[in-house]
């Protein structure tokens, strides 16, 4: 792709590549607009303005000022410090064998808990709950009854609460939901929110996650732990090498 010259400021060319490099410095959510024709036009105007200010700074000899030299030293220290940290941490490695070994040793940590998929109808009295329960048992679909009678926002989805594990619902609701057989309509269940009629549509027993599902997460975790350890131990080594007074 041709690196087209888009502008010249005091002899210095601003190219399409300069625009692209500038776009990449912005957060991802802003890059889409900046990549558009209007976004690139605005960015070019900004780069031209920066170049004009740079030329003005050179003209009035700002780089010879003490303030510039002090700021430059701060930036220099920051860059050198980060480069030194990067160099020290570049020695940290995590092999595929180590990831696999960690998985085998800690399989108990990678288990999807018992879960259910359930619908419910929430009303404010036991009497109404039993009336709705009868309608469902006599042929009205659970989804239709939920849309008509439920006071829960899930009524818009026919009472569907999706899949949930233990510990995500109030105890009274959860106890019944995990005991119900699939397809069975519960008796009214009282909670702090009112009276629920529950229907479980699917159950999943606890299931171990496969190595392929979690290997990326394990590798990232081990890598982070080893980076932290390397950082701290290298700091201690450097304390023995250079004078530190606290």
Secondary structure, DSSP 8 states (H G I E B T S, - for coil): ----EEEEETTEEEEHHHHHHHHHTS-HHHHHHHTSHHHHHHHHHHHHHHHHHHHHHHHTTGGGSHHHHHHHHHHHHHHHHHHHHHHHHTT----HHHHHHHHHHTGGGSEE--EEEEEEEEES-HHHHHHHHHHHHTT--HHHHHHHH--SGGGGGTTEEEEEETTSS-HHHHHHHHHS-TT-B---EEETTEEEEEEEEEEE--EE--HHHHHHHHHHHHHHHHHHHHHHHHHHHHHHHS----
